[in-house]
Amino acid sequence: MAYQIAIFFVLEDTWHYWSHRALHWGPLYKNIHKIHHQYSAPFGLAAEYASPLEVMILGLGSVGPPILWCAVTKDLHILTMYVWIVLRLSQAIDSHSGYEFPWSLHHFLPFWAGADHHDTHHEKFIGNYSSSFRWWDYVLDTESGPEAAQRRRERKIAKAKKAQ
């Protein structure tokens, strides 16, 4: 069960990153995703505050991996599905809670996004598109916030020194 749920988290995060990033493109943002960003300081229930179309698009990342797993392996216990949905909803609520709880995975897994990561997204409206893990934002340079800005400055300085 644990490895299946870990795979579901990776697949969901990948789907969420690309879909969420697309939802920040002009017409999609204006017509679909803007509703979710009405709260610049999110709270737990704001995780699910979105247009019906956005719920379907991003929700596919939550239900798609188990469906795909079941289609490929023909093996998925209903309890695994229940645990996955509970963990996924808990993660969404945690990331929109506005709090870095002592038990948040962010404190144990440095690549876990957490509330601070997503709060910055709601504050700046750009960057930090991932739902669970930070790696897509890191690799594709869409991280937002002070640490990301510092890393960009350091890269720019290093590049300028190298060019001299």
N, C-alpha and C positions, 0 to 999 in steps of 0.2 A: 504494500500500500504506500509506504513512504516514498519509494522511488517513482511510483506512478504520479503521486502528487507533486514531487519535485519536477518531473517532466512537464506536468500541467502548468506549473508556475512559470517555467522557462518559456513554454509555447505561448501562454497567455501574455506574458510580459512582452514578447516579440510582437504579437498581434496588437497589443495595446499601444506600444511605442509608435508603430507605423500608422495605425489608425488615428491615434490621438494627435500625432504630428500633422497628419492630413487634415484633421478637423480644425487646425489652427490656420489653414489656408483661407484667404479672404471669404469667398462665397460660402464655404462650408462652415467657417466660424460664424459668420453673420446669421446664417439660416438654421444652423443646427447646434453648435457648441456654445454659443454665447450665453444661452440659458444657464448652463452649468457654472459659468464664470460670474454670475450675478453676485456670488459671495466671494469677495476678495480675501476674507479671513474665514476659511471654511470650518465647518463643524461636522461631526460624524454623519448626520443624515444628509448633508450636502453631497456625500459620495454618490448617492443615487438620484440627486436632483438634476435631471437632464431631460432633453427632449426625447420623445418616444423613439425617434430615429437613432439618436445617439445611444440610447439604451440597447437597441437592437445591434448596432454596429459594434460597440465595445463589449456587449454581452456575448457576442459570438466568440470572443476570446476566452470567455469563461466556460461556455458549454461546448465549444468546438473541440478543444483538446480531448476531453473524455469521449466525445462521439468519434473522433478520429482514432483514438486508442482502441475503442471497442470495435470499430470497423476493421482495423488492421489485425488486432490480436484476438478478437472474439472473446476477450476476457476482461471484464470490469465488474467488480463486486459493487452492489448498490451502496454498501457502507462506505466504500472508497469515494463514490460520487457525493454522498452526504458530507463526509469529512472535507472533501475538496471545496464544496460550495460554502461550508461554514468558514473554512480558512480564508477563502477568497473574499467573502464579504467582510470578515474580520479585518483583513488587510486593507480593504478599501475604506472601511470606517476609520481604522487607525491612521491611515495616511491623510484623511480629511479631518482628523480630530483637533488638530492644532496643538497637540501635546506630544512631547517625546517621553513616553512612559518608560519607567525603568526596565520593563519587560519587553519593550519593543525590540524587534530583531535587529534594528539598526545598530544597537549597542553591541551585538554579538557578531554580526556579519557586516563588515565595512562596505560591501557592495549593495546592501539592502537600502532602498530609498527612504522610507519612513516619512513621518509627518513634516519634518523640517524641509525636506526635499520638495514635497508637494506644496507646502505653504508658499515657498518661493515661486513656484509655478503660478499659483493663484495671485500672488502679489505682482509679479512681473508680466504675466500673461504670455510669456514665451519661455522656451526651454523646459527642461525637466519633464519630458513627456512620458517617461517610463512609469509603470505602475508599481512594480515590486523591486526590480534590480536597477542599479545605476549604470550598468555597463553600456547600454545603447547610447545613453546621453554622453557618457565619457568618450566612447569610441568615435561617435559622430559629432562631437564637440557641440552638443546642444545643452550641456549643463548650464544652469543659471545660478547665481549667488556669488558671495564673496570669494569662496575658495576657487570656483571656476574662473572668475575674473582674474584672480591672482595667477593661476596657472597660465592663462592666456597672455598676461603681461610678461611672465617669465619666459614663455616660448618666444614671444615677439622680441624680447631683449636678446635672448640666445641666438635667434635667427639674425638679428642685426649685427651682433658681434661676429658671427660666423661669416657674414657677407663682407666684413671689413678686411 
